[in-house]
């Protein structure tokens, strides 16, 4: 039976993994067997997403108010399984447009809190714009210096329905970036009063934008994907809109079930928005941690 075969395979992999104690010449075999054991124990994609969804619902159901809800999601974001080989944090992106808005909001907030767990998160707000989930947060890079002695930074996560990659830039310049700029103008003075600021003197942009591209594009390879975004993002009007909004980087997350999401990060340079190939398919904040 399948169960008997699986048990027999697990036993053989366990034996091979134990070869690491037999000497360095077996290290490669032992490592491969250990990885195979981990991969075989990972549930199917849909099982993991549904399990994560149930856990999120249970987490927010226990919260009596917004303060308790934020605290519960902060605790949820520290769960080991979100960062383990199960890659739970990558599964969260598939819940951003869940039919239940409370689940979508919770998923977006947990994702942001996990991604920015190595930063000083000052405030996270998740709401809706025309029925679509958006997340906003103010943060600073963590250091030993007092928080007031660090630049104040803004981040935003939005969902984008545009299916033509070469038109994504138009969506950014026509609606996403103007709204982003307005958020900064409306909110920054209050957060400076609460947390202080140390403005940069060389005009370096500080803020980040994360864009979840909805709709699978499994047939498009990474190079073609990046080239289409590059073409879309570099007309003058879009470069100017990015500069005006004070955006340092735009991180695109390609939502492609049942595969893990792909990631492309474009940085503001003197020559326009350019992808950093070293950050391709890397979680948004991992580059800074390295």
PASEBA-1860 file (N, C-alpha, C; in nm, 3 decimals):
! residues 290
1> XXXXXXXX> 0.084/-0.119/0.000/0.000/0.000/0.000/0.088/0.125/0.000 ~ 0.026/0.240/-0.029/0.101/0.366/-0.030/0.161/0.396/0.106 ~ 0.086/0.368/0.213/0.136/0.395/0.348/0.257/0.310/0.380 ~ 0.252/0.182/0.339/0.365/0.093/0.365/0.489/0.138/0.288 ~ 0.466/0.180/0.161/0.578/0.230/0.080/0.639/0.355/0.142 ~ 0.552/0.447/0.186/0.600/0.571/0.248/0.679/0.544/0.375 ~ 0.632/0.449/0.455/0.702/0.414/0.579/0.837/0.353/0.548 ~ 0.841/0.266/0.446/0.967/0.203/0.408/1.066/0.306/0.355
9> XXXXXXXX> 1.016/0.400/0.273/1.102/0.506/0.219/1.155/0.595/0.330 ~ 1.069/0.630/0.425/1.110/0.712/0.538/1.220/0.644/0.617 ~ 1.207/0.514/0.636/1.308/0.438/0.711/1.442/0.441/0.640 ~ 1.440/0.422/0.507/1.565/0.421/0.431/1.630/0.560/0.430 ~ 1.548/0.663/0.417/1.603/0.799/0.421/1.663/0.831/0.557 ~ 1.598/0.782/0.662/1.650/0.804/0.798/1.787/0.737/0.813 ~ 1.799/0.617/0.758/1.928/0.546/0.766/2.036/0.619/0.688 ~ 2.001/0.668/0.569/2.098/0.742/0.490/2.139/0.872/0.558
17> XXXXXXXX> 2.042/0.941/0.619/2.073/1.066/0.689/2.168/1.042/0.805 ~ 2.158/0.924/0.866/2.245/0.891/0.980/2.388/0.867/0.939 ~ 2.414/0.856/0.808/2.551/0.833/0.761/2.645/0.950/0.789 ~ 2.589/1.064/0.828/2.676/1.179/0.859/2.773/1.147/0.971 ~ 2.739/1.049/1.054/2.829/1.011/1.163/2.936/0.913/1.118 ~ 2.925/0.863/0.994/3.019/0.761/0.946/3.145/0.822/0.886 ~ 3.143/0.952/0.860/3.262/1.016/0.806/3.226/1.119/0.701 ~ 3.320/1.211/0.672/3.293/1.320/0.578/3.261/1.273/0.436
25> XXXXXXXX> 3.309/1.155/0.398/3.283/1.107/0.263/3.135/1.078/0.238 ~ 3.059/1.066/0.347/2.915/1.039/0.334/2.830/1.166/0.355 ~ 2.896/1.279/0.372/2.825/1.401/0.407/2.722/1.440/0.300 ~ 2.761/1.429/0.172/2.670/1.467/0.065/2.546/1.381/0.060 ~ 2.564/1.250/0.076/2.451/1.158/0.075/2.360/1.184/0.195 ~ 2.422/1.205/0.311/2.345/1.228/0.433/2.263/1.356/0.422 ~ 2.324/1.462/0.366/2.253/1.589/0.350/2.136/1.574/0.254 ~ 2.159/1.507/0.141/2.052/1.487/0.043/1.936/1.409/0.103
33> XXXXXXXX> 1.969/1.308/0.183/1.864/1.228/0.247/1.786/1.311/0.349 ~ 1.855/1.396/0.423/1.789/1.480/0.522/1.693/1.578/0.455 ~ 1.737/1.637/0.342/1.652/1.730/0.269/1.530/1.657/0.214 ~ 1.552/1.536/0.160/1.441/1.458/0.105/1.339/1.423/0.214 ~ 1.387/1.395/0.335/1.295/1.366/0.446/1.210/1.488/0.479 ~ 1.274/1.605/0.481/1.199/1.727/0.510/1.094/1.753/0.403 ~ 1.135/1.741/0.277/1.043/1.769/0.168/0.925/1.672/0.166 ~ 0.952/1.547/0.200/0.844/1.448/0.198/0.743/1.471/0.310
41> XXXXXXXX> 0.785/1.543/0.414/0.696/1.566/0.527/0.612/1.693/0.511 ~ 0.640/1.773/0.405/0.566/1.897/0.384/0.430/1.865/0.320 ~ 0.321/1.909/0.379/0.187/1.884/0.321/0.172/1.952/0.186 ~ 0.070/1.915/0.111/0.041/1.977/-0.018/0.013/2.127/0.000 ~ 0.030/2.200/-0.108/0.012/2.345/-0.109/-0.123/2.386/-0.050 ~ -0.231/2.329/-0.101/-0.365/2.370/-0.056/-0.386/2.338/0.090 ~ -0.328/2.228/0.137/-0.340/2.190/0.279/-0.273/2.295/0.367 ~ -0.155/2.339/0.325/-0.082/2.438/0.405/-0.154/2.573/0.407
49> XXXXXXXX> -0.205/2.616/0.291/-0.276/2.745/0.285/-0.402/2.739/0.372 ~ -0.477/2.630/0.361/-0.601/2.618/0.440/-0.572/2.609/0.589 ~ -0.462/2.542/0.624/-0.425/2.532/0.765/-0.385/2.669/0.820 ~ -0.310/2.744/0.740/-0.269/2.878/0.780/-0.391/2.968/0.795 ~ -0.485/2.954/0.705/-0.608/3.033/0.711/-0.686/3.003/0.838 ~ -0.698/2.876/0.873/-0.769/2.837/0.996/-0.699/2.891/1.119 ~ -0.566/2.886/1.119/-0.490/2.938/1.233/-0.509/3.088/1.248 ~ -0.510/3.159/1.135/-0.531/3.304/1.140/-0.670/3.338/1.194
57> XXXXXXXX> -0.771/3.266/1.144/-0.908/3.292/1.190/-0.919/3.268/1.340 ~ -0.858/3.161/1.387/-0.863/3.130/1.531/-0.790/3.237/1.611 ~ -0.681/3.290/1.556/-0.603/3.392/1.626/-0.682/3.521/1.644 ~ -0.744/3.570/1.537/-0.815/3.697/1.547/-0.951/3.682/1.616 ~ -1.005/3.560/1.615/-1.135/3.539/1.681/-1.124/3.558/1.832 ~ -1.006/3.533/1.886/-0.986/3.544/2.031/-0.964/3.688/2.076 ~ -0.934/3.777/1.981/-0.904/3.917/2.016/-1.032/3.995/2.043 ~ -1.035/4.067/2.155/-1.153/4.142/2.194/-1.159/4.282/2.135
65> XXXXXXXX> -1.043/4.336/2.096/-1.039/4.470/2.038/-0.918/4.479/1.945 ~ -0.900/4.595/1.882/-0.792/4.613/1.785/-0.654/4.599/1.848 ~ -0.639/4.648/1.970/-0.510/4.637/2.038/-0.475/4.491/2.063 ~ -0.573/4.413/2.108/-0.550/4.271/2.133/-0.524/4.198/2.001 ~ -0.595/4.240/1.896/-0.577/4.178/1.766/-0.435/4.200/1.715 ~ -0.383/4.322/1.725/-0.248/4.352/1.680/-0.145/4.274/1.759 ~ -0.167/4.264/1.891/-0.075/4.188/1.974/-0.076/4.040/1.936 ~ -0.196/3.988/1.907/-0.209/3.847/1.868/-0.140/3.821/1.735
73> XXXXXXXX> -0.152/3.913/1.640/-0.089/3.895/1.510/0.062/3.914/1.519 ~ 0.107/3.998/1.610/0.251/4.012/1.634/0.307/3.880/1.685 ~ 0.236/3.816/1.776/0.278/3.685/1.827/0.272/3.580/1.717 ~ 0.166/3.586/1.635/0.151/3.491/1.524/0.269/3.504/1.428 ~ 0.314/3.626/1.404/0.422/3.650/1.308/0.555/3.592/1.354 ~ 0.568/3.559/1.481/0.693/3.503/1.533/0.693/3.351/1.532 ~ 0.586/3.289/1.486/0.579/3.143/1.485/0.693/3.083/1.403 ~ 0.759/2.980/1.456/0.871/2.918/1.383/0.832/2.865/1.246
81> XXXXXXXX> 0.710/2.811/1.234/0.672/2.751/1.106/0.661/2.853/0.993 ~ 0.652/2.981/1.027/0.648/3.083/0.921/0.783/3.099/0.854 ~ 0.889/3.065/0.924/1.022/3.081/0.867/1.096/2.952/0.844 ~ 1.032/2.839/0.872/1.098/2.710/0.858/1.092/2.662/0.714 ~ 1.131/2.537/0.694/1.127/2.478/0.560/0.985/2.472/0.504 ~ 0.885/2.490/0.590/0.747/2.491/0.542/0.711/2.623/0.473 ~ 0.793/2.726/0.494/0.780/2.855/0.425/0.641/2.915/0.443 ~ 0.593/2.911/0.567/0.460/2.962/0.595/0.442/3.108/0.560
89> XXXXXXXX> 0.548/3.190/0.577/0.535/3.333/0.547/0.507/3.354/0.399 ~ 0.559/3.267/0.314/0.533/3.279/0.170/0.390/3.238/0.136 ~ 0.331/3.154/0.220/0.193/3.113/0.198/0.094/3.225/0.230 ~ 0.136/3.317/0.317/0.046/3.425/0.358/-0.001/3.509/0.240 ~ 0.084/3.525/0.138/0.047/3.612/0.026/-0.076/3.561/-0.047 ~ -0.104/3.432/-0.038/-0.219/3.375/-0.108/-0.350/3.399/-0.034 ~ -0.340/3.465/0.081/-0.459/3.498/0.158/-0.490/3.647/0.155 ~ -0.407/3.726/0.086/-0.428/3.871/0.083/-0.561/3.911/0.021
97> XXXXXXXX> -0.611/3.829/-0.072/-0.740/3.861/-0.133/-0.845/3.756/-0.100 ~ -0.835/3.703/0.022/-0.932/3.604/0.069/-1.073/3.665/0.069 ~ -1.172/3.580/0.047/-1.311/3.628/0.043/-1.353/3.691/0.176 ~ -1.298/3.642/0.285/-1.326/3.702/0.416/-1.225/3.813/0.441 ~ -1.272/3.936/0.443/-1.182/4.050/0.457/-1.103/4.045/0.588 ~ -1.161/3.989/0.693/-1.089/3.981/0.820/-0.967/3.891/0.808 ~ -0.980/3.784/0.729/-0.867/3.693/0.706/-0.762/3.761/0.619 ~ -0.806/3.831/0.514/-0.714/3.902/0.426/-0.635/4.008/0.504
105> XXXXXXXX> -0.704/4.083/0.587/-0.637/4.185/0.670/-0.535/4.122/0.763 ~ -0.574/4.013/0.827/-0.486/3.945/0.922/-0.362/3.890/0.850 ~ -0.382/3.833/0.730/-0.270/3.778/0.655/-0.171/3.887/0.615 ~ -0.224/4.002/0.570/-0.137/4.112/0.530/-0.059/4.167/0.649 ~ -0.126/4.181/0.762/-0.056/4.234/0.880/0.048/4.137/0.932 ~ 0.015/4.008/0.936/0.110/3.908/0.983/0.232/3.903/0.891 ~ 0.208/3.916/0.761/0.317/3.915/0.662/0.412/4.033/0.686 ~ 0.355/4.152/0.700/0.437/4.272/0.721/0.516/4.261/0.852
113> XXXXXXXX> 0.449/4.218/0.957/0.517/4.207/1.086/0.629/4.104/1.082 ~ 0.609/3.996/1.008/0.714/3.895/0.996/0.830/3.947/0.911 ~ 0.799/4.007/0.798/0.903/4.056/0.708/0.988/4.164/0.773 ~ 0.927/4.245/0.857/0.998/4.357/0.919/1.028/4.331/1.067 ~ 1.038/4.205/1.104/1.061/4.170/1.245/1.199/4.213/1.294 ~ 1.293/4.236/1.203/1.427/4.281/1.244/1.439/4.433/1.243 ~ 1.327/4.502/1.222/1.324/4.648/1.223/1.242/4.695/1.344 ~ 1.253/4.821/1.373/1.168/4.880/1.477/1.037/4.923/1.412
121> XXXXXXXX> 0.933/4.842/1.431/0.802/4.872/1.375/0.730/4.968/1.468 ~ 0.697/5.085/1.417/0.636/5.189/1.498/0.484/5.185/1.492 ~ 0.433/5.150/1.376/0.287/5.141/1.360/0.255/5.062/1.234 ~ 0.153/4.977/1.242/0.104/4.902/1.126/-0.046/4.924/1.117 ~ -0.092/4.957/0.997/-0.235/4.978/0.974/-0.276/4.905/0.847 ~ -0.378/4.821/0.858/-0.429/4.748/0.741/-0.574/4.787/0.720 ~ -0.604/4.834/0.600/-0.741/4.874/0.570/-0.779/4.834/0.429 ~ -0.877/4.904/0.373/-0.924/4.873/0.238/-0.932/5.001/0.156
129> XXXXXXXX> -0.910/4.985/0.027/-0.927/5.093/-0.070/-1.008/5.036/-0.185 ~ -1.133/5.082/-0.197/-1.225/5.028/-0.299/-1.239/4.877/-0.286 ~ -1.244/4.830/-0.163/-1.266/4.689/-0.138/-1.141/4.603/-0.146 ~ -1.025/4.666/-0.171/-0.899/4.592/-0.184/-0.811/4.621/-0.062 ~ -0.751/4.514/-0.007/-0.668/4.528/0.112/-0.541/4.609/0.083 ~ -0.507/4.698/0.175/-0.382/4.773/0.172/-0.323/4.775/0.312 ~ -0.192/4.766/0.319/-0.122/4.776/0.448/-0.024/4.892/0.444 ~ -0.018/4.966/0.555/0.076/5.078/0.567/0.151/5.062/0.699
137> XXXXXXXX> 0.276/5.098/0.699/0.351/5.090/0.824/0.464/5.193/0.826 ~ 0.494/5.238/0.946/0.605/5.329/0.970/0.709/5.254/1.051 ~ 0.837/5.270/1.016/0.940/5.191/1.080/1.075/5.263/1.074 ~ 1.170/5.206/1.148/1.308/5.254/1.143/1.400/5.132/1.143 ~ 1.520/5.151/1.087/1.619/5.046/1.097/1.660/5.032/1.243 ~ 1.671/4.910/1.290/1.706/4.887/1.429/1.855/4.910/1.450 ~ 1.887/4.978/1.559/2.027/5.002/1.594/2.037/5.023/1.744 ~ 2.160/5.039/1.791/2.181/5.062/1.934/2.156/5.207/1.972
145> XXXXXXXX> 2.148/5.294/1.871/2.123/5.436/1.898/1.976/5.457/1.934 ~ 1.945/5.566/2.002/1.804/5.595/2.032/1.721/5.603/1.905 ~ 1.594/5.560/1.913/1.509/5.559/1.795/1.495/5.698/1.733 ~ 1.502/5.801/1.817/1.485/5.936/1.765/1.602/5.978/1.675 ~ 1.714/5.903/1.680/1.832/5.937/1.602/1.841/5.858/1.472 ~ 1.728/5.811/1.421/1.726/5.734/1.297/1.619/5.790/1.204 ~ 1.642/5.780/1.073/1.542/5.830/0.977/1.411/5.753/0.988 ~ 1.302/5.825/0.973/1.169/5.764/0.973/1.138/5.715/0.832
153> XXXXXXXX> 1.087/5.593/0.823/1.061/5.532/0.692/0.916/5.485/0.684 ~ 0.865/5.483/0.561/0.728/5.443/0.535/0.724/5.326/0.439 ~ 0.635/5.231/0.465/0.618/5.118/0.375/0.471/5.097/0.345 ~ 0.443/5.045/0.227/0.304/5.019/0.189/0.297/4.893/0.103 ~ 0.192/4.815/0.126/0.165/4.695/0.048/0.031/4.711/-0.022 ~ 0.031/4.693/-0.154/-0.093/4.705/-0.231/-0.108/4.584/-0.323 ~ -0.232/4.558/-0.365/-0.261/4.452/-0.461/-0.287/4.515/-0.597 ~ -0.236/4.449/-0.702/-0.251/4.501/-0.837/-0.313/4.395/-0.927
161> XXXXXXXX> -0.425/4.431/-0.991/-0.497/4.338/-1.077/-0.449/4.338/-1.222 ~ -0.365/4.433/-1.259/-0.322/4.445/-1.399/-0.251/4.316/-1.445 ~ -0.303/4.255/-1.551/-0.249/4.129/-1.600/-0.136/4.147/-1.701 ~ -0.133/4.261/-1.770/-0.028/4.290/-1.867/0.090/4.354/-1.794 ~ 0.201/4.281/-1.784/0.316/4.331/-1.709/0.367/4.464/-1.762 ~ 0.353/4.487/-1.893/0.403/4.611/-1.951/0.312/4.731/-1.922 ~ 0.199/4.705/-1.856/0.109/4.814/-1.818/0.107/4.839/-1.667 ~ 0.185/4.760/-1.593/0.188/4.775/-1.447/0.235/4.915/-1.409
169> XXXXXXXX> 0.332/4.968/-1.482/0.383/5.101/-1.454/0.275/5.208/-1.463 ~ 0.185/5.194/-1.559/0.076/5.290/-1.573/-0.014/5.289/-1.451 ~ -0.041/5.169/-1.399/-0.123/5.157/-1.278/-0.054/5.223/-1.160 ~ 0.077/5.205/-1.152/0.152/5.268/-1.043/0.142/5.420/-1.051 ~ 0.165/5.475/-1.170/0.170/5.621/-1.183/0.033/5.686/-1.175 ~ -0.073/5.614/-1.218/-0.205/5.674/-1.222/-0.279/5.669/-1.088 ~ -0.253/5.566/-1.008/-0.329/5.553/-0.883/-0.246/5.516/-0.762 ~ -0.159/5.416/-0.774/-0.087/5.365/-0.657/0.010/5.468/-0.600
177> XXXXXXXX> 0.094/5.528/-0.684/0.194/5.622/-0.634/0.134/5.754/-0.585 ~ 0.034/5.812/-0.653/-0.028/5.933/-0.598/-0.090/5.908/-0.460 ~ -0.154/5.792/-0.442/-0.212/5.760/-0.312/-0.102/5.740/-0.209 ~ 0.008/5.679/-0.250/0.124/5.657/-0.163/0.180/5.791/-0.115 ~ 0.200/5.882/-0.210/0.252/6.015/-0.176/0.159/6.087/-0.079 ~ 0.029/6.075/-0.100/-0.067/6.140/-0.012/-0.063/6.080/0.127 ~ -0.046/5.948/0.137/-0.034/5.883/0.268/0.082/5.942/0.347 ~ 0.196/5.957/0.279/0.315/6.011/0.346/0.289/6.153/0.394
185> XXXXXXXX> 0.231/6.236/0.309/0.203/6.376/0.345/0.107/6.384/0.463 ~ 0.004/6.299/0.462/-0.098/6.305/0.566/-0.049/6.253/0.700 ~ 0.035/6.151/0.698/0.068/6.079/0.821/0.204/6.116/0.882 ~ 0.300/6.155/0.799/0.437/6.171/0.850/0.450/6.272/0.963 ~ 0.387/6.389/0.957/0.404/6.486/1.067/0.369/6.427/1.204 ~ 0.261/6.350/1.210/0.219/6.292/1.338/0.321/6.191/1.389 ~ 0.379/6.113/1.298/0.476/6.011/1.340/0.610/6.072/1.374 ~ 0.643/6.186/1.313/0.764/6.258/1.354/0.747/6.307/1.498
193> XXXXXXXX> 0.628/6.360/1.529/0.602/6.407/1.666/0.614/6.293/1.767 ~ 0.568/6.173/1.729/0.568/6.060/1.822/0.704/5.992/1.833 ~ 0.775/5.979/1.719/0.895/5.894/1.719/1.022/5.966/1.675 ~ 1.011/6.091/1.637/1.130/6.164/1.594/1.173/6.125/1.454 ~ 1.269/6.201/1.402/1.318/6.176/1.267/1.458/6.234/1.254 ~ 1.538/6.173/1.169/1.668/6.228/1.134/1.677/6.232/0.982 ~ 1.631/6.340/0.922/1.626/6.347/0.776/1.765/6.329/0.714 ~ 1.770/6.258/0.601/1.897/6.242/0.531/1.928/6.372/0.459
201> XXXXXXXX> 2.057/6.401/0.444/2.098/6.530/0.386/2.130/6.520/0.237 ~ 2.141/6.397/0.185/2.180/6.383/0.045/2.062/6.352/-0.046 ~ 1.941/6.358/0.008/1.823/6.335/-0.074/1.793/6.190/-0.105 ~ 1.863/6.097/-0.039/1.840/5.954/-0.063/1.697/5.916/-0.024 ~ 1.621/5.853/-0.115/1.485/5.810/-0.078/1.490/5.699/0.025 ~ 1.389/5.694/0.110/1.390/5.600/0.222/1.275/5.500/0.221 ~ 1.171/5.528/0.146/1.048/5.452/0.160/1.040/5.332/0.067 ~ 0.953/5.237/0.103/0.941/5.113/0.027/0.796/5.090/-0.015
209> XXXXXXXX> 0.782/5.026/-0.130/0.651/4.990/-0.182/0.653/4.843/-0.222 ~ 0.553/4.768/-0.174/0.540/4.627/-0.209/0.412/4.611/-0.291 ~ 0.424/4.548/-0.407/0.309/4.531/-0.497/0.287/4.383/-0.523 ~ 0.171/4.333/-0.481/0.136/4.194/-0.509/0.066/4.188/-0.644 ~ 0.129/4.120/-0.739/0.073/4.106/-0.873/-0.017/3.983/-0.875 ~ -0.145/4.005/-0.886/-0.241/3.894/-0.883/-0.249/3.828/-1.021 ~ -0.271/3.698/-1.021/-0.284/3.625/-1.147/-0.158/3.550/-1.182 ~ -0.168/3.420/-1.200/-0.052/3.337/-1.230/0.004/3.366/-1.369
217> XXXXXXXX> 0.136/3.369/-1.380/0.205/3.385/-1.507/0.314/3.278/-1.516 ~ 0.273/3.155/-1.495/0.368/3.043/-1.485/0.447/3.024/-1.613 ~ 0.393/3.066/-1.726/0.460/3.045/-1.854/0.569/3.148/-1.880 ~ 0.577/3.251/-1.797/0.675/3.359/-1.815/0.797/3.331/-1.729 ~ 0.915/3.318/-1.793/1.036/3.291/-1.714/1.083/3.420/-1.646 ~ 1.176/3.405/-1.552/1.220/3.519/-1.470/1.276/3.634/-1.554 ~ 1.358/3.602/-1.655/1.421/3.708/-1.734/1.316/3.787/-1.814 ~ 1.222/3.716/-1.872/1.116/3.782/-1.948/1.028/3.866/-1.855
225> XXXXXXXX> 1.000/3.812/-1.737/0.920/3.881/-1.636/0.987/4.013/-1.599 ~ 1.115/4.005/-1.567/1.190/4.124/-1.526/1.198/4.227/-1.638 ~ 1.222/4.180/-1.761/1.233/4.272/-1.874/1.102/4.346/-1.900 ~ 0.989/4.275/-1.884/0.859/4.339/-1.905/0.833/4.445/-1.799 ~ 0.868/4.416/-1.675/0.852/4.515/-1.569/0.944/4.635/-1.591 ~ 1.067/4.608/-1.632/1.163/4.716/-1.657/1.109/4.811/-1.764 ~ 1.055/4.755/-1.872/0.998/4.837/-1.979/0.880/4.918/-1.929 ~ 0.803/4.858/-1.840/0.683/4.923/-1.788/0.715/5.036/-1.692
233> XXXXXXXX> 0.826/5.024/-1.619/0.853/5.115/-1.508/0.937/5.237/-1.545 ~ 0.993/5.240/-1.664/1.093/5.343/-1.689/1.056/5.458/-1.783 ~ 0.929/5.472/-1.827/0.892/5.599/-1.888/0.912/5.714/-1.789 ~ 0.944/5.830/-1.837/0.979/5.943/-1.751/0.872/5.975/-1.647 ~ 0.745/5.968/-1.688/0.639/6.005/-1.594/0.634/5.912/-1.473 ~ 0.671/5.785/-1.493/0.668/5.690/-1.383/0.790/5.709/-1.293 ~ 0.906/5.731/-1.354/1.027/5.757/-1.276/1.007/5.882/-1.190 ~ 0.945/5.985/-1.247/0.919/6.109/-1.174/0.821/6.085/-1.058
241> XXXXXXXX> 0.719/6.001/-1.083/0.620/5.972/-0.979/0.684/5.897/-0.863 ~ 0.775/5.806/-0.894/0.847/5.730/-0.789/0.933/5.825/-0.707 ~ 1.004/5.913/-0.776/1.092/6.010/-0.707/1.011/6.104/-0.619 ~ 0.898/6.150/-0.671/0.814/6.244/-0.597/0.758/6.180/-0.470 ~ 0.732/6.049/-0.477/0.678/5.979/-0.361/0.786/5.939/-0.261 ~ 0.914/5.962/-0.295/1.023/5.928/-0.204/1.044/5.779/-0.189 ~ 1.015/5.703/-0.296/1.026/5.557/-0.291/1.169/5.514/-0.322 ~ 1.226/5.433/-0.234/1.361/5.381/-0.253/1.360/5.254/-0.337
249> XXXXXXXX> 1.260/5.168/-0.311/1.254/5.042/-0.384/1.109/4.998/-0.401 ~ 1.084/4.929/-0.511/0.953/4.871/-0.538/0.973/4.720/-0.547 ~ 0.909/4.648/-0.458/0.920/4.502/-0.456/0.792/4.441/-0.513 ~ 0.807/4.365/-0.620/0.693/4.298/-0.681/0.688/4.152/-0.636 ~ 0.572/4.112/-0.589/0.550/3.974/-0.548/0.454/3.911/-0.649 ~ 0.499/3.808/-0.718/0.416/3.742/-0.818/0.344/3.623/-0.754 ~ 0.214/3.637/-0.744/0.128/3.538/-0.677/0.097/3.425/-0.776 ~ 0.160/3.307/-0.758/0.150/3.201/-0.859/0.125/3.064/-0.797
257> XXXXXXXX> 0.006/3.042/-0.743/-0.024/2.911/-0.688/-0.026/2.803/-0.798 ~ 0.018/2.680/-0.769/0.056/2.628/-0.637/0.205/2.640/-0.608 ~ 0.276/2.728/-0.680/0.418/2.748/-0.656/0.439/2.859/-0.554 ~ 0.561/2.866/-0.500/0.594/2.976/-0.411/0.596/3.106/-0.491 ~ 0.564/3.218/-0.431/0.565/3.345/-0.504/0.705/3.383/-0.550 ~ 0.711/3.449/-0.664/0.838/3.503/-0.712/0.851/3.648/-0.668 ~ 0.973/3.697/-0.660/0.994/3.835/-0.615/1.096/3.906/-0.704 ~ 1.066/4.032/-0.736/1.154/4.115/-0.816/1.160/4.252/-0.749
265> XXXXXXXX> 1.280/4.296/-0.714/1.295/4.424/-0.645/1.365/4.524/-0.736 ~ 1.297/4.636/-0.761/1.351/4.744/-0.844/1.388/4.861/-0.753 ~ 1.509/4.912/-0.772/1.558/5.022/-0.690/1.565/5.151/-0.771 ~ 1.540/5.261/-0.702/1.548/5.392/-0.765/1.695/5.429/-0.786 ~ 1.735/5.451/-0.910/1.872/5.490/-0.943/1.866/5.616/-1.030 ~ 1.983/5.671/-1.059/1.988/5.789/-1.145/1.941/5.758/-1.287 ~ 1.940/5.628/-1.321/1.897/5.585/-1.454/1.755/5.529/-1.454 ~ 1.681/5.554/-1.346/1.545/5.504/-1.337/1.534/5.385/-1.243
273> XXXXXXXX> 1.423/5.315/-1.249/1.401/5.198/-1.166/1.468/5.077/-1.231 ~ 1.561/5.015/-1.159/1.635/4.901/-1.213/1.629/4.784/-1.116 ~ 1.607/4.664/-1.172/1.602/4.547/-1.085/1.740/4.514/-1.032 ~ 1.745/4.478/-0.905/1.868/4.426/-0.845/1.864/4.274/-0.858 ~ 1.944/4.216/-0.949/1.938/4.070/-0.971/1.975/3.989/-0.848 ~ 2.054/4.048/-0.759/2.092/3.976/-0.638/1.973/3.954/-0.545 ~ 1.869/4.036/-0.562/1.752/4.026/-0.474/1.636/3.950/-0.539 ~ 1.658/3.899/-0.658/1.550/3.828/-0.726/1.509/3.704/-0.648
281> XXXXXXXX> 1.378/3.687/-0.632/1.320/3.575/-0.558/1.368/3.568/-0.413 ~ 1.410/3.683/-0.363/1.449/3.695/-0.222/1.339/3.770/-0.147 ~ 1.307/3.726/-0.029/1.207/3.797/0.050/1.248/3.943/0.066 ~ 1.152/4.034/0.067/1.182/4.177/0.056/1.287/4.233/0.150 ~ 1.286/4.192/0.274/1.379/4.251/0.372/1.504/4.167/0.397 ~ 1.514/4.053/0.331/1.626/3.963/0.360/1.759/4.022/0.315 ~ 1.757/4.100/0.208/1.879/4.163/0.157/1.941/4.253/0.263 ~ 1.856/4.330/0.332/1.906/4.420/0.436/1.967/4.339/0.551
289> XX> 1.906/4.226/0.585/1.957/4.144/0.695/2.095/4.087/0.662 ~ 2.112/4.051/0.533/2.243/3.999/0.491/2.350/4.106/0.498
END
